[in-house]
Amino acid sequence: MQFPFIEQMKLGSRLEAAVPKDKIGDVKVMNNEYDNEKFFEEYAKMSRSKEGLKAAGEWHQLKPLFPSLEGKSVLDLGCGYGYLE
């Protein structure tokens, strides 16, 4: 089975070289990049990793879409550092 579009997809960042890739047949499959020490070191340098949600550009647009969470428990099933805990 071939998926030519996968070959065309690029991370478009300097982290691309840090992400390990495996090959299954004709398809390149990315591993969990957070398990790659080099990738995680670079990820930890990003402003959103150091400053939390206030540094995440999309957060200011997404936050108004959520109802008030005051007095509620939140289970953060996302990835990253778990800022909603």
SULZI-V25420 format. One record per residue. N is the residue number from 1. PSI is psi as a letter, one per 40 degrees, with the letter a starting at -180 (999 if undefined). D_LAST is the distance of its C-alpha to the last C-alpha in Angstrom with 2 decimals. Layout:
# SULZI-V25420
N,PSI,D_LAST
N,PSI,D_LAST
This chain:
# SULZI-V25420
1,h,41.61
2,i,41.14
3,g,38.49
4,d,39.99
5,d,37.13
6,d,34.84
7,d,37.21
8,e,37.02
9,h,33.24
10,i,32.23
11,d,29.02
12,f,30.98
13,i,29.40
14,e,30.32
15,e,27.69
16,d,29.92
17,d,31.97
18,e,29.02
19,h,27.98
20,i,29.99
21,i,31.84
22,i,33.64
23,h,36.49
24,h,37.12
25,b,40.52
26,e,40.72
27,h,36.99
28,h,34.78
29,h,31.38
30,h,28.48
31,i,26.56
32,h,22.83
33,d,23.00
34,e,19.88
35,e,22.12
36,h,24.68
37,d,24.53
38,d,26.33
39,d,24.11
40,d,20.90
41,d,22.68
42,d,23.48
43,d,20.07
44,e,18.61
45,e,21.25
46,i,20.15
47,d,19.14
48,d,15.90
49,d,15.02
50,d,16.04
51,e,15.14
52,a,12.01
53,d,12.23
54,d,15.20
55,e,17.18
56,h,16.62
57,d,19.85
58,e,18.91
59,d,15.91
60,d,18.48
61,d,20.27
62,d,17.50
63,d,15.65
64,e,18.78
65,e,18.86
66,i,15.84
67,i,16.64
68,h,15.27
69,e,11.90
70,h,12.84
71,e,12.97
72,i,11.26
73,h,8.63
74,h,6.80
75,h,7.08
76,h,6.49
77,e,9.97
78,a,10.85
79,i,12.19
80,a,11.75
81,e,9.33
82,f,5.95
83,e,5.60
84,e,3.78
85,999,0.00
